[in-house]
Amino acid sequence: MSYFDNIRTFVRVYELGNMSAAARDQRISPAVASARISQLEGHLSVRLFQRTTRMLKATEQGDLFYSGACKIIEAVEQAEAEINDITKTPRGSIYVAAPLGIGRRLIAPAVPDFKQEYPMIDVRLRLSDRGVDVTAEGLDVAFFLGVPEDSNLRIRKIADCDRVLCAAPKYLAERGTPTSPDDLVGDKHA
């Protein structure tokens, strides 16, 4: 299975454009990620990436190999999904991104309950306040504060509303529950 692992690592390096980020994503060391790319390059007898200390860029051969590699991974995942359909046990990885504060307070605490209900699903949670590119980073779910810049995204609204209003219990006890965003206008604590 090491050749398949090499292909999977190549795809993540290609998509993330960074060996260290891909290594973190794959839960391996940067040295292992680099070794996997080198093994793949040796097997194919081509350079897949131009590497410098400041950048990593796919070569023409890397660009060509990427589309085929994605098809390989997709085919394997589809075959695994068909087997999973037979057993009715969901399995695999789900990639979730969220802002740091929301992730720590709301999402990360929910992961153990999710894992208990779906033990064969590996939750890969990225908590960061930096902007994320949902497509390029291969995310399945992303939480945002505000409106995402990418207008091509399909956003599921909660309870047919444009926004979800969250408040600390102490705030609500002191100021009451707002019924609309207009109730917050001029409130310096909002």
C-alpha positions as CSV (number, residue, x, y, z in Angstrom):
1,M,0.0,0.0,0.0
2,S,3.0,2.3,0.2
3,Y,2.7,3.3,-3.5
4,F,-0.9,4.4,-2.9
5,D,0.3,6.3,0.2
6,N,2.9,8.0,-2.0
7,I,0.2,9.0,-4.5
8,R,-2.1,10.3,-1.7
9,T,0.8,12.3,-0.2
10,F,1.6,13.7,-3.7
11,V,-2.0,14.9,-4.2
12,R,-2.1,16.7,-0.8
13,V,1.3,18.3,-1.5
14,Y,0.0,19.4,-4.9
15,E,-3.2,20.8,-3.5
16,L,-1.7,22.5,-0.5
17,G,1.4,23.7,-2.3
18,N,3.5,23.0,0.8
19,M,5.3,19.9,2.0
20,S,4.9,20.7,5.7
21,A,1.2,21.4,5.4
22,A,0.6,18.2,3.5
23,A,2.6,16.3,6.1
24,R,0.4,17.7,8.9
25,D,-2.7,16.9,6.9
26,Q,-1.5,13.3,6.4
27,R,-0.3,13.0,10.0
28,I,3.2,12.2,9.0
29,S,6.5,14.1,9.4
30,P,7.7,16.4,6.7
31,A,10.6,14.1,6.2
32,V,8.3,11.2,5.5
33,A,6.2,13.3,3.1
34,S,9.4,14.3,1.3
35,A,10.6,10.7,1.1
36,R,7.3,9.6,-0.3
37,I,7.5,12.3,-3.1
38,S,11.1,11.2,-3.8
39,Q,10.0,7.5,-4.0
40,L,7.2,8.5,-6.4
41,E,9.6,10.6,-8.5
42,G,12.1,7.7,-8.6
43,H,9.4,5.3,-9.7
44,L,8.2,7.6,-12.4
45,S,11.7,8.7,-13.4
46,V,10.6,12.4,-13.5
47,R,10.6,15.4,-11.1
48,L,7.0,16.2,-10.0
49,F,7.9,19.4,-8.1
50,Q,10.5,22.1,-8.4
51,R,11.7,22.7,-4.9
52,T,13.5,25.7,-3.4
53,T,13.8,26.8,0.1
54,R,11.1,29.4,-0.5
55,M,8.7,27.6,-2.8
56,L,7.3,24.3,-4.1
57,K,5.8,24.3,-7.6
58,A,4.6,21.4,-9.7
59,T,6.4,20.6,-12.9
60,E,4.6,19.9,-16.1
61,Q,4.9,16.2,-15.4
62,G,3.5,16.9,-11.9
63,D,0.5,18.7,-13.4
64,L,-0.2,15.8,-15.7
65,F,0.2,13.2,-12.9
66,Y,-2.1,15.1,-10.6
67,S,-5.2,14.5,-12.6
68,G,-4.5,10.8,-13.0
69,A,-3.6,10.5,-9.3
70,C,-6.9,12.1,-8.3
71,K,-8.7,9.5,-10.5
72,I,-6.8,6.7,-8.7
73,I,-7.7,8.0,-5.2
74,E,-11.3,8.6,-6.3
75,A,-11.6,5.1,-7.7
76,V,-10.2,3.6,-4.5
77,E,-12.5,5.7,-2.3
78,Q,-15.5,4.7,-4.5
79,A,-14.6,1.0,-4.1
80,E,-14.2,1.5,-0.4
81,A,-17.5,3.3,-0.3
82,E,-19.2,0.4,-2.1
83,I,-17.9,-2.0,0.5
84,N,-19.0,0.4,3.3
85,D,-22.5,0.5,1.8
86,I,-22.6,-3.3,2.3
87,T,-21.5,-3.1,5.9
88,K,-23.5,0.1,6.6
89,T,-20.6,1.4,8.7
90,P,-19.5,4.9,7.6
91,R,-15.7,5.2,7.5
92,G,-13.1,7.5,6.1
93,S,-11.9,11.0,6.8
94,I,-13.8,14.2,7.1
95,Y,-11.9,17.5,6.7
96,V,-13.3,20.3,8.8
97,A,-12.0,23.9,9.0
98,A,-13.2,26.5,11.5
99,P,-12.0,29.8,13.0
100,L,-9.9,29.1,16.1
101,G,-12.3,30.4,18.7
102,I,-15.4,28.7,17.3
103,G,-13.5,25.5,16.7
104,R,-12.2,25.3,20.3
105,R,-15.5,26.2,22.0
106,L,-18.1,24.5,19.8
107,I,-16.7,22.1,17.3
108,A,-13.7,20.3,19.0
109,P,-15.9,19.4,22.1
110,A,-18.4,17.7,19.8
111,V,-15.8,15.5,18.2
112,P,-15.6,12.8,20.9
113,D,-19.4,12.3,20.8
114,F,-19.2,12.1,17.0
115,K,-16.3,9.6,17.2
116,Q,-18.3,7.5,19.6
117,E,-21.2,7.3,17.2
118,Y,-19.0,6.9,14.1
119,P,-15.7,5.3,15.3
120,M,-14.5,4.5,11.7
121,I,-14.6,8.2,10.6
122,D,-11.4,10.1,11.1
123,V,-12.1,13.8,11.9
124,R,-9.4,16.1,10.6
125,L,-10.0,19.4,12.2
126,R,-8.2,22.6,11.1
127,L,-8.6,25.5,13.5
128,S,-7.2,28.7,12.2
129,D,-8.2,32.3,11.8
130,R,-6.5,32.5,8.4
131,G,-8.6,32.4,5.3
132,V,-9.3,29.0,3.8
133,D,-9.8,27.9,0.2
134,V,-12.4,25.1,0.6
135,T,-11.7,23.6,-2.8
136,A,-7.9,23.8,-2.9
137,E,-7.6,22.5,0.6
138,G,-9.9,19.6,0.1
139,L,-12.3,20.5,2.9
140,D,-15.6,18.8,3.4
141,V,-17.0,21.3,5.9
142,A,-15.9,24.8,6.7
143,F,-17.3,27.2,9.2
144,F,-17.0,31.0,8.6
145,L,-17.4,34.2,10.5
146,G,-19.1,36.6,8.1
147,V,-19.7,35.9,4.5
148,P,-17.1,33.8,2.6
149,E,-15.4,35.6,-0.2
150,D,-15.8,32.7,-2.7
151,S,-19.2,33.2,-4.2
152,N,-19.1,29.8,-5.9
153,L,-19.6,28.0,-2.5
154,R,-22.9,26.4,-1.7
155,I,-23.8,27.5,1.8
156,R,-26.4,25.7,3.9
157,K,-28.4,28.1,5.9
158,I,-29.6,27.1,9.4
159,A,-33.3,27.4,10.0
160,D,-33.9,29.6,6.9
161,C,-32.0,32.5,8.3
162,D,-29.0,34.4,7.0
163,R,-27.2,34.6,10.3
164,V,-27.0,32.7,13.5
165,L,-26.8,34.8,16.6
166,C,-24.8,33.5,19.5
167,A,-24.4,35.1,22.9
168,A,-22.8,34.3,26.2
169,P,-25.3,33.4,29.0
170,K,-24.0,36.2,31.1
171,Y,-24.7,38.7,28.3
172,L,-28.2,37.5,27.9
173,A,-28.8,37.6,31.7
174,E,-27.6,41.2,31.9
175,R,-29.1,42.6,28.7
176,G,-31.9,40.2,27.7
177,T,-32.4,38.2,24.6
178,P,-32.3,40.3,21.4
179,T,-35.1,39.5,18.9
180,S,-33.3,41.0,15.9
181,P,-29.9,42.4,14.9
182,D,-31.4,45.9,15.3
183,D,-31.5,45.2,19.1
184,L,-27.7,45.2,19.1
185,V,-27.2,48.5,17.3
186,G,-25.3,50.8,19.6
187,D,-24.5,48.0,22.1
188,K,-20.7,48.2,22.6
189,H,-20.7,44.7,24.1
190,A,-22.2,43.0,21.0
